[in-house]
Amino acid sequence: MSRFSVVVPVHRVQGYLRECLDSVLDQTFDDLELIVVDDASPDGCADIAAAYARRDPRAHLVRLPESRGPGPARDAGAARATGAYLLFLDGDDLLLPGALGAVDAALTGAGDPDVLLFGHDRINWWGDVRAGRDDLTGDPLAVTPAAWNRVVRREFWTGQNLAFSAGPYEDVVPVHRATLQAGDRVAALDRVCVRWRERRVGGFANAPGERHLTVIERYEELFTGAYDRPDAVTRLYPHAVRHLLAVLGDPGRVAPRDRPEFFRRASGLLGAHRPQGHEPASAEERVLADGAHRAYERLERSASRGAALRAQLARRKKQLAARVKRTAYRAELRTARLDPELAVYGAYWNRGVSCNPAAIHAKARELAPHVKGVFVVSYHHRHRVPPGVDHVFAGSLGYWRAMARATYLINNSSFPGGFTKRPGQVYLQTHHGTPLKKMGMDQRRYPASTHNLSFQRLMDHVDQWDFSLSANPHSTETWERVYPSASYRALELGYPRNDVYFTATDGDVRRVRKELGVEDGRTVLLYAPTHRDYQKGFLPRLDLERFAAALGPAYVILVRAHYFYGADAGLAAHPGLVDVTGHPRVEDLCLAADALVTDYSSLMFDYACLDRPIVTYAPDWQAYRLARGTYFDLLSGHEGDTPGAVATTEADLTALFRDNAWDTPDTTRLRSAFRTRFCPYDDGGAAERVVRHLFLGEAQAPCL
């Protein structure tokens, strides 16, 4: 018997189903069975589920002869289940990584209760994730009455004859009954385990109509059946009121024409079952209990005006706070002295601690410990700050104070908010790559890539630089032309982030591979395409599953989507694919890889330091060149331009590896010339040279 039976009813969710099923089968805790119930879906849901069932013995498909709705479909799955606990997951939702392991541990710690509640979050169709609002420390009846935010012991479920309702709001009755009947055998795990998807179209929650009146019938059924249990109605009543008011106030559920009828029925229900001595908890509840619909409408209009006023006040408060901080900053500029032992770092527009600034910071702690380093980090990326690294949040008062007092400023992009560089401050621009695509002032001829960039602000920023770090003569020449300014000079000292490629040992490589779960003996490819200015989201021009299958078990492919696209690449489960998009150190991924497969990513220039094969997969080279512009022809085959083997179609790419044409004397010759051109300054000592030059005042000769 499995620990969990995960039941997934499916109907018209083919676009989301693979992600859902992968989220279950990819759990590190794998003592589970997955039961997909095809509710006579007219799309490809059944075929998708059948394919999963064929390749994974834990997956099973149950077919219903006609569509009965999600409630009866869940019941059909529960009847087929054999696991100790039932977990119901909708076909367009996700079970988050590590969820089942955490649920199992919580169940064990609580003595295997009848019901365990857990948290959820929400993701809209734009990809924005918002936290759920449930308080898991209070009354369990207050938690969102849904099937997918709890597990229920299967023997308890069947023993209590629990079943879902047919029709809308099918989970209200059984989940509340389960909670009431379980009594003190209800536990909670304060962890987000499920991601609930808010669909733009096709979702019940955003389709107004009379069907939403059904929620009133569900509570009628609950109240009627609860009178034989002491205090059950008293416990349930305030949560029913809150739920009914939430549905009534949601224009996505109850259309204006249906609101009077919903109000009338809800008022009648609550009046008939109101516990003795119960006092309304809000003005909305009071008018609902009194059946005063016009009074309710007045409250709604007042609340709308109040919300608008609160939003206006919040905007003003935010503007005032910004003015206060900028005023404090200007005062610091006038009165505070520069701290000769303070350096402020930033990377990738405040996304964390990484790249050249991170490597310089680490080496400075070793060679110049008297210089205190502080990283500027966005609050949303605070989890990317390693322990022991001092940091301030972008835009905070601490940020402005640091910017006013620091003698040293080190960044690979730009500091937020606009700042006034003081006399005596030293600004090192490290950049974050070698330019293949057009940059800086050259972008004026490629407006599709600029996204309303202000070239005047760009040049104002450039005029603040004192040093521009360079990894090769090509970069030095390009930066001088596209960022023209007399304020800075080039530091041709190499890229500190590339030092690790010269200092890492075979043991380091084995460690990284082990951390990534790569078995010994497999050839590791790192697939790392760059982003396109003309597309939104990670859309690889390569069927990764098909490619991995063609290469076979001897290969494993690490997939690294560009950081612009989020924390993961949205891959389907496959033994030959590993999603490393969220890995904090791309340098480790390069160390683990036997070869790099990329298109136009600047990573190729760094990876060349390792002197390992680089395969260029460029199916849209002409489109990319026209949209963004490039400084040389990557596909020319000329020494110094092309780093190795080239493919422009998936078939060609597969053939390169099938025929062992990805690593030949010819590709080695190309790679050697490419490495000579673009890696002449990198030797493992770049960070030390920068630290000695910047913080210790030791002149460093340009690398040759």
Disulfide bonds with the S-S distance in Angstrom:
none
